[in-house]
Amino acid sequence: MSNRAYFHLALLILLVSSLRVAPATAQPTRLNVGYSAVSADQLPAWVAKDSGIFAKNGLDVQLIFFTGGTTAILALVSGDVPITQVSGPGLVSSSLAGSDSVFVASGITSLNYVLMGRPGVKTTEQLKGGTLAISRFGSATDSIARFALRNVGLTPGKDVTLVQVGSGPERLNALVTGKVTAAVINPPSSFIAEKRGLAVLADVAKMGLVFQHTGAATTKKYIRERQDTVRRYVKSHMEAVHKMWTDKEATIRALGKNMPGVEREFLEKSYENVMHETLFSKKQYPSLEGLKTVLDEIAERDPRAKSAKPEQFTDSSFIRELDQSGYIDSLYKKK
């Protein structure tokens, strides 16, 4: 065989080999992601899913609803979901008990909750001897209820009994039907309740509390094993927050899809209620100050929280990487 023939044969073998190993398209990474409430607090995951941001970053995400942060964090720790949106109290309590769960993005870092009374209950004095609906013990609504009650001079468990009811819509239903004296709720449930004539007894947002509320969390083990997946998830989260700030219609569409039956009026009010830098920051570093608030509240019933540091509940490396590279700033410079 001539040298020219050898050359053509070698070229053909190389071409065939490359076709065998190079797939036409990379398969997206399948990922189950939890969330723990039906409210605008969950927007980053909803927007990333509905707007195709997850898919653009090579993630095939299935969103799974868990009633309350306690259930969501249990699913994370057990491995049922490797990433979840969960509030500070649930994650901190779990970590203090030995889990390796951490926040990788802050999500929402203040509170837009109110205490609302059932028909006829107009003042906090009327709460004494009554019941207050939360989602689950150990959840954010549990911490919020305790903080708000103390702020108005009532002792949780002594003056007011906390009862587990479930999601925001379920707490709203218990409220309007008079099954509980009051409930801890947030938009859109709070707006719907106000339209029905129910009274706001205490507005937690006006109490000035910095609080690490619903953020994106995973485990240190999953970060070690699937660092690139977590990196792509955090990037998707950041792009979703940017979308929330710059595309109101897409954000309201995501709200409506995940809160079916809610009127456009309440969807718009829910959007406007959370789109503030004090709630959804553009940088999305987990809030150390907000975690200190969580630790202080938990320390009243769990002494392990007294010596804990906020930093042990976070991994800000993915956010820092995106920030220091200039990527986050570049999102908001786009026309």
N, C-alpha and C positions, 0 to 999 in steps of 0.2 A: 504494500500500500504506500502511495506517495506521501510526502510530508504535507501536501495540501489536503489530501484526503483525511489524514490523521487530525489535522487542524479542524476540519468541518465536523468530524465525529466527536472530538472533544467538546466543541461548541454546542453540539446537539445534546450531549449528555449533561452539560452544565445547565442548559435551558430546561430540560426535563426535570432535573433535580430541584431547580428553583421553583418550578410550578408545583411540585409535590409538597414543599414545606411552607409555601407562602399562601395562606388562606386569602380568599377574596376580600373578606371583611372580618375585623376582630369581633368576637362575640362579647356583648356587654356583660358586666358582672351582675349577677342576680343578688339582690340585697333586700332583706326584710327589715323595715324600719317602723318602730312603734311611735305612737303619739297618745297623749293621755287626757285630752279634753276636746270638747267641741266648741271652740271659740277662736277668735282672731289671734290668740297667743300661739297657735299652731301654724301660722301662715308660712314660715320658711319652707317647711316640708311640702305643704299643700301647693304653694306656688312653684317650687322646683319640679314637682310631679306634673302639675297641670300645664305648665309652660314649656315642658320638654327640656328643662335644664339638666335634670338627672340624665336623661338619654344622651344629651349632647356631650356629657362628661363620661360616657361609657358605663352608666349604671342603669340597671333594670330594677327599679325600686317598687316594692309592694308595700303600701302603707297599711299598718295594722293598728286598730283602735283598742286601747286598754282603758278601762274605767278607773281613772285616778292615777296619780303618780306612784303610789305604792305598788300597784299591779304592774305598771310599766317598768319599774326598776327591777322587780322580781323577774320579769321576762328577759330583761337585759342580762342580769346576773346568771340566770339559768342557761343563757345562750339561745333562747327562742328567737330573740332579735339581737343582732350584733350592735345596732345603733338605735337609739330612741330619743324622742323629745320628752324631757321630763323636768320637773321642777326641783329647785334646790333642796328642800327638806327631804324628799324621797331619796335623792342621790346621797346626800350627806349621811343620813341615818344608815343607809345600806353600807356605805364605806366605813363608817364607825364600827359596824358589825362585822367587818372583815372583807367586804368586796373590794375590787380594784377599779370601780367605776369612776370616771372623770368627765367633766365637761370639756368639749373641744370647741364649742362656740356658745356665745352667751344667750342668743335668742332675745328674750324680753327680760329687762332688768329693773322693772318697777312693777307696781301693782295697779290694776284698773278694776279692782273688785269693790263691791259695796255690800253692806248688810241691808237687806230689805225685809220689811215686815209683811205678814199676811194681811188680808183685808181687815181693817179696824185697828191694826197695830201701827202707831204713828211715832212713838218715842222709844228711846232705848230703855227707859224705866219700865216699859211694858214687857221687856224681855225677861225680867226677873221671874224665875220659876218656870220659864218656858223652854222650848227646844230650838236649836239652831242647826240647820242642815249644812253638812259639808259633803265632800265626795267620799273620802276614805280617811281613816286615822293615819297620821304620818304624812299626809299629802300637803300640798301647798294650801289648799282651802282650810285644812286643820290649823296650820300655823297662822294663816290670815285671821281666822275666827278668834283664836286666842289673843293675838295681838290687838285686834279691834275691840274685843270685849274688855281687855285690861285698860285700853285707852279711854273707854267711856265709864270706867269705874266698876266693872262687873268681873267676877271671878269665874273663869271657865270650869265647868264641872260642879261648881257649888251654886252659883246664881243661875247659870244657864247650862243645860245639858246639850252636849254636841251629839248629833246623830248622823250616821252614815246613810246617805241617800243615793249617791251616784253622780252622774254627769250633770252638766249645767242645765240642759233641758229637763232632766228628772228632778233636779232641785227646784226649778221654776214651777213644775207641775205640783210638787208637794206644797209649794208656797201658795199658789193661787187657789188650791183646793182646801187650804187650811190645815193640812196634815202636820205642819210644823209652824212654830211661832214666827220664825224668820229663816232666812237662808243667805249663805255667802254665794253671790253670783256675779258674773261679769258680762259684758256685751257678747252676743246680742240679747241674752236672757234678761239682763237688767233693763234694757230699753223696752223690751216687750212688757215687762212687769210695770214699768212707769206708765206706759200707754194704757195699761189696765187700771191705773189709779193707785197702785201700791206705793208705799212711802219708802224713801231711802232713809235708813236709821243712822248709818255711818258710812262715810266715803273714805275708804282706806287710802286712795290716791292722794287725798288732801292731807293725810297724816305725815307725809314727807318721808316715807320709808323707802330706803334703797334695798332692793331685794333681788337675789339671783333667782329669777322665776324660771320659766320654761326655756331650756336651752338644749343644744344637741349634745348627747352623751354617748360614750362607748366605754370599753374596758381597756386597761393597760395591756392585757393579754392580746386583745384583738388588734390593738395598735402595733404590737410587736409582730404579730403574724400577718397582718394585712395593712401595712402602713400606706401603701399606694391607694387602696380602697378608701381608707379614712381621709387621705389627702383629697381625693376626688369628691368625696362627700362634703368636706368642709368647703371646697371651692364651689360646689353647687349651692351650698347654704349661703355663701357670700353673694353669689350671683342672684339668688332668689331675693335676698334682702335688698339688693340694688333694684331689682325688678319692682319690689314693693314700693320703694321710694320714687320710682320714675314712671311706673305704669299702673295708674289707679284702676283702669278698666280690667286689666289682666288679673289684678289682685282681687278685685270684687268678684270676678268670674270664679276664681279659685275658692273664695269664701262661699259663694252660692252653691258650688258643686259639692262642697263638703258639709254644708249646713242646709240641706234641701228643705224647702217650705218656708224659709225665712224671707220676709218681704225685702224688696230692694232698698227701702228706706232704712231698715235696720242694718243691712249689709253695709251701706254707705257710712252710717254712723259708727259701726264697728271699725271700719277702716280708719276713719278720721280719729277715732278714740286712741288707737295704738300707734299711729304714725308720728311719733315724736322721738327726738334723739334720746330722751331720758328713758324711753321704753325699748325701741329697736334701734340701737346705735349702728352706725355705718361700719365701724371697725370690728365689732362683734367679739372683742376679747371677753372671756368669762369674767364676771364682776367679783373681784376679791372683796370689795366693800359689801356687796350684796350677800356674799357667802358668810361674811362675818355676822351680818344680821341673822342669817339662818342659824349659824352656830350658837349665837347668843340665845336664841329662842329655844333651840333643842337642848342646850345646857341646863335648862330649868328642870328637865326630866331625864337627861342622860349625862352623867358626869364626864363621860369620855369626850364630850364636845368642848369642855373647858380648856383642855390642853391642845386641841387640834388647831391647825393653821389653815386659813382659806386656800393657800397654794396647793395643799395636798389633794384637793378635789378638782384640780384643773390640769389640762395639758394644752397650753396656748401655742405650742410650737407650729401648728399648721396655720393658725391665724397670723402668727408673727412672720412666717415664711412668705405668705401672700402680701402682708403689709410691707415688709422690708424690701421686697422685690419691686414695689410700686404698683402691684396689680390692683389693689383695692382702690387706690387713688385714681388709677386709670379708668376704672369703671365709671366713676362719677364725672370724669372729664369728657366722656363721649357725648356727642351732640345727639 
